[in-house]
Amino acid sequence: MEFIQVQSQYAPAVALIRLQRPKELNALNLQLMQELRDGLQQLDRDEAVRAIVLTGNDQAFAAGADIRQMADKTAVDMLITDQFSTWDQIRKTHKPLIAAVSGFALGGGCELAMTCDMIIASETARFGQPEIKIGVMPGAGGTQRLTKAIGKAKAMELVLTGRFLSAEEALFYRLVNKVVPVEMYLQEAVKLASEIATMAPVAARLAKEAVNRSFETHLDEGLHFERKNFYLTFASEDQKEGMQAFIEKRAPSYRGK
């Protein structure tokens, strides 16, 4: 792969994907997004991987979409290319996905971070949807996920002015889980992923699906989906192991089955 690096065992049961277009501040072109989709699908099938960390570098998680690749396109070109279908596939990653963000996470970069399940940010992280400044608007979930994360008024301000959120503001508005010094953001994300990786994989997958469903349904339907997934955990060997280990006062040994 040219634009991403995949390390399937960066830490025990934790994989790392690093975006690698440093000269372009990790701008998201079509090839990078396709490689990311393929990498995530590969890790989703790897039984040795239980959590995934997605990162860029200290200067930029991703500074947006690759504008040069889109500037001359027509509406019909964009419709035929349907570049956001790749994003839909990334969103369907089953395993817990944590973004480790430092520097710029703007436009598509902010949308990609929000596609992840959790975000650990460095003190230099900057989030925003500045598409309005180049005559367009967010197209990969920015108007939807940002609004659900930080509320209508603030999301409307960011989308219509192109202003950025600092890391501390992102924490205040609950867009990110934690803010740490630059030298610690990747380490902190891996630490969180490692903790999640010790949990029962089947239960983690079903729980992730249920939390995500809460953003897509009314309460009654979300409760029904949650209850169904809860019952499904009792079809797993991990449920039997987890509860027996609790009864026997020992650490569980999960197998992801």
C-alpha positions, -999 to +999 in steps of 0.1 A: +000+000+000+013+034-010-005+059+013-011+039+045+010+017+067-007-012+085+008-029+116-014-057+126+003-063+160+015-028+170+006-039+205-009-072+217-042-076+199-040-040+188-035-029+151-022+005+140-030+021+107-010+052+098-019+076+070+012+084+050+010+115+027+031+138+048+039+163+021+002+168+015-007+168+053-023+134+047-049+148+023-075+121+016-074+112-021-093+083-036-064+059-035-057+065+002-094+060+011-095+028-009-063+015+008-078+025+042-110+006+034-090-025+023-067-023+054-097-021+078-115-050+061-083-071+064-079-063+101-116-069+106-110-105+094-079-110+115-089-129+147-057-118+164-068-081+162-093-069+187-090-031+184-076-007+158-059+027+162-060+051+132-035+080+131-015+104+109+015+122+122+022+150+147+015+178+122-017+164+107-042+136+112-056+146+078-059+182+066-089+174+044-098+159+010-074+162-019-088+194-035-067+190-066-084+157-074-119+173-072-115+209-084-124+203-121-151+177-115-187+182-126-217+172-105-221+142-128-184+132-124-189+133-086-221+112-088-205+086-111-173+084-090-194+081-058-163+085-037-182+084-004-193+048-009-158+040+004-166+060+035-198+039+040-177+007+040-152+022+065-181+031+088-191-006+089-158-017+105-169-042+132-139-038+156-135-008+179-117+020+160-099+048+178-085+079+161-053+093+175-053+129+163-025+155+164-024+187+143-050+193+116-082+172+114-101+193+089-128+187+064-126+151+054-100+146+081-125+157+108-151+135+092-128+105+092-120+111+129-157+112+137-163+080+118-141+063+144-156+052+177-134+073+200-109+101+196-077+108+216-063+142+207-030+159+213-029+195+226-021+207+191-052+191+174-075+213+154-109+202+142-131+218+117-153+217+085-139+246+064-154+235+031-176+266+030-144+286+024-139+269-010-175+271-021-188+236-010-200+220+021-192+188+041-201+157+022-188+127+042-209+131+074-197+165+086-231+181+089-246+150+105-219+136+129-207+170+140-242+181+149-249+149+169-216+153+187-215+190+197-251+202+191-268+222+164-257+258+172-220+251+175-220+227+145-239+254+124-213+279+134-183+257+123-199+246+091-210+281+080-179+300+091-152+274+086-138+281+120-117+255+139-121+239+173-090+237+194-083+205+212-096+219+245-127+232+229-132+198+212-130+182+247-154+208+262-179+200+234-174+163+239-161+157+204-130+139+218-124+115+247-092+130+260-065+156+253-029+148+261+006+163+252+018+157+217+043+131+228+016+110+244-014+110+221-006+078+202+005+061+233-028+070+250-048+058+221-030+025+221-035+022+258-072+027+254-073+002+225-053-023+246-078-021+274-107-027+250-088-056+234-089-075+268-127-076+266-148-103+250-146-096+212-182-108+204-197-086+231-175-056+220-188-059+185-224-062+195-220-033+220-205-011+193-233-018+170-259-010+197-242+023+206-240+033+169-277+024+164-287+049+191-277+077+166-298+062+138-331+053+154-357+064+179-354+053+215-378+024+213-361+008+182-327+014+197-337-003+230-351-033+210-318-035+190-298-033+222-318-060+239-315-083+209-277-079+209-276-085+246-294-118+242-270-127+213-240-125+236-254-156+254-247-176+223-210-170+227-184-190+245-169-157+258-201-151+278-199-184+295-162-179+302-167-143+314-194-152+339-177-183+351-145-164+357-165-139+377-180-166+398-146-183+403-129-149+410-103-152+383-093-133+351-113-144+320-096-159+290-115-147+259-113-164+226-136-143+205-161-172+200 
